[in-house]
Amino acid sequence: MAEVDRSLSQTVKAQLALRDQILSGSLRPGERISELQAVETTGASRTPVRMALVRLEEEGLLEAIPSGGFMVKAFSERDISDSIELRGTLEGLAARFAAERGVSARELEPLKECLAAIDELLGQVPISIEAFSSYVTLNARFHALLTELSRSPPLIRQIDRASALPFASPSGFVMAQSALPEAQQILIIGQDHHRVVIDAIENREGARAEAIMREHARLAVRNLRLALRNRTHLDLLPALALIKTATD
């Protein structure tokens, strides 16, 4: 058992290290990754590295090459928008379940604390890069708490899987948008969505809660388009280089 645990731990470490290399831009779209190369860059042994490469293929960041090894995958704008739409559909269902099944005031308290913390960040004019970074953490927490309110383990698992798709997480493009003139306005709209969905859940309005979360995901699609139109601050999200637009 100890040996199995060590192998799994090495697999996770290798997976995280390789994912970071891809999303940081160290590995470019179309670049081949061999098992031996991954062993050298991660410091893990071959079996965990092999498992890590397969997991990254399942995540969609790598593509298997028929002749052996893997290649860093490039994504179309449609790939990403479809992934975000999928997450929004599932989160909408979670919000509907929460509203229809009922949620206590005590269960909503952590979400309201998140709202208050985000309000404080959005009170900054202009919003600093540090505040954007804090927003990413708080936004992820809000979405995770909201998902838990569904009290549906199968749905929660599917949302986790959808959020793990490349760029599909709730804050996938927040740092990239931080340099844009529209940045503060987009965050304010997103925060209003947060507040309204909580109101819908409190009032047990399932259809309204679901519609809000689906619309909330479409705001992330808007962020994607803005980020792709303005790549002058690619250093804030190097992984944008993995996304190909129609003009590329």
N, C-alpha and C positions, 0 to 999 in steps of 0.2 A: 504493500500500500504506500509506503514511504517513497518507493521508487516511482510509482505512478504519479504521486503528488508532485514530485520534483519535475517529472516530465511535463505535467500540465502547467506548472509554474513557468518552466522554460518556454513552453509554447506561447503562453500569454505574453511574456516579456518580449519574445521574438516578434510576435504579432504586433504589439504596440510600437516596437522600435521600427519595424518595416513600414507600418502605417504612417508613423511620424515622418519617415524619409520621403514617402510619397506625397503627403499633404503639405510638407514644408517646401516641396519643389526640388529636393535633392535628387529624386528620381523623376525623370520626365516622361510625359505620355509617349508610348511606343518603345520605351527603354526596356530591354530584356533583363530579367533577374534570374540568375541560376541559383540552384540550391547551394552550391559551394560559395558563391558570392554572398548569399544571405547568411551563411554560417560565419563568414569572415566579418561581416559588418555588424552582426548582432552578438557574436560571441557565444551563441547557443550551439548545441550539438545538432547533428543532421536530422534526427527523427523529430524533435520539436520544431525545427525550422520547416521541415516538410509539412507538418501539420499547420503551422502558422501560414504558410503560403496558400494552402488549400482554404483556410478560413478567410483569407483576404480575397481569394477568388470568389468565395460565397458572398462576401460583403459587396463585391462588385468593383473593387479597386484593381484587381489583377485579372488577366485573361490567360488561360492556359494555351501554350504553343504546341501544336501537334508534334513537332520535332523534339520537344522536351523543354522544361522550364516554364517561366511565366513572363508576361509583358505587362507593363503599366498601362492601364486602360484609359482612354480618353472618353469624355461624355459629351453628348449633345445637350443643347439647352432643353430640348423636349424630355430627354431622359430625367433631368433633374426636376423639371416642373411636374412630371408625372409622379415622381417619388414623393415630392412635397404634397401633391394632391392626395396621394394614397394615405400619407400620414394624417392629413386634415380630415379625411373621411373617417378614419379610425378614431381620431380624437373627438370628432363630432359624435360618434356613437358612444364613446365613453362619457361625454358630457350629458347626452340624452339619458343614458343609464343612471347616472348620478341624480339627475333631476327626477326621473320617474320613480326611482327606488327610495329617494329621500335621503337627505344629508342633515346631520345635526349642526347646530351653531358651533359646537366645539370642534367638529371635523373641518368646518370652513375657516376656523381661526388661523391656521398656518398659511392658507392662501391669502387671507386678508393682510397678514403680516408681510407677505411677499409684495402685495400691492402697495403697501405703505412704504416699503423700502425702495421700490422702483419709483414711486412718486418723488421721493427725496432725490434720487439720482436725476430724474428728469427736470427737477427744479434748477439744475445747474445751467447757466447760459454763458458761453456755449458748453456743451457736454464734453468732458475731457475723455481722452483715450482710456484712462483708468476707470472712469465711470461706465464706459461702454463695456469694458472687461467685466466689471461687477454686474452689469445688466445681464450679460451672457449667463453668469452663474445663477442669478435670481430667476431669470426667465426659464432656465432649464428646471429649476426647482418647482416653479409654478406649474409647468406642464406635467412634471412627474406627479405632483400632489393631485392635480386634477384627474389624471389617469387613474390613480389609486381610488378615487371616489367612486369609480364605476363598480368597484367590488366584483370585478370579472377577471379572474386570473388568465383565462384564454385570450381575452381582448388585450390585457396588459402586455402579455407576451408578444402579440402581434404588433402592438404599437412600438415596443422596444425594437423589434426587428425592422419595422419600417423606418424608425428614427436612425437606425444604424446604417441605412443606405447612404451612399455618398451624398453629402450636402443636404440631406433631408431633415436633419435635426431642427428643432424650433429656432435655434440661434445660428444656423449654418452660415448666414451672410451678414450677421450684425457687425463684425469687425470690418468687413469690406465696405459696408455702407457708412462707417463712422466718418469717413473723409468727405462724404457727399453733402451738398447744401440741404438736401431734403431729409437728412438723417434724423434730426430731432422730431420733425413732423411725423415721420413713419413710426418712431417709437411711441409717440403720444397716441397715435391711432391704435397701435397694438395694445397699449395699456388700456385704452378705452374698451377694446374687445375683452380683455381680461376682466375688467370691472363688470361689463354687461353679462358675460357668461356666468359669473358668480351670482348676479342678480337673478338670472333665469333659473339657475339650479336652486336657489333659495325659494323661488316661487313655484318650483316643480313644473316648469315650462320646458318639457323635453324637446319639442320640435325647435323652439327658439334657441335653446342651448346648443343643439346640434348645428343649426344653421350658422350660428356665430363662430363656432370653431372651424367650420369649413371655410368661412370667409376669412378667418384669421390666417389660415394656411395660404390663402391666395395673396395675402399681404407679403408672405415670404417669397412667393413667386415674383411679386413686384420688386422685392429687394434683389432677387437674382438678376432680373433684367437690368436694374440700375447698376449693379456691380459689374455686369458684363459690358455695359456701355461705357463705363469709366474705369479703366484698368490702370490709371496713373498711379494708384496707391496699392499696387500688387503686393508690396511688402507686408501689408496688413492681412492678406489672405493669399499666400502663394499658390494654394491649391486651385485658385481660379484658372491657372494655366492648364488644368486638366479638362476644362470645359471649352468646347469648340462651338462658336456661333456660326450662323449661316454665312457670315462674311469672312470667316477664317479660311 
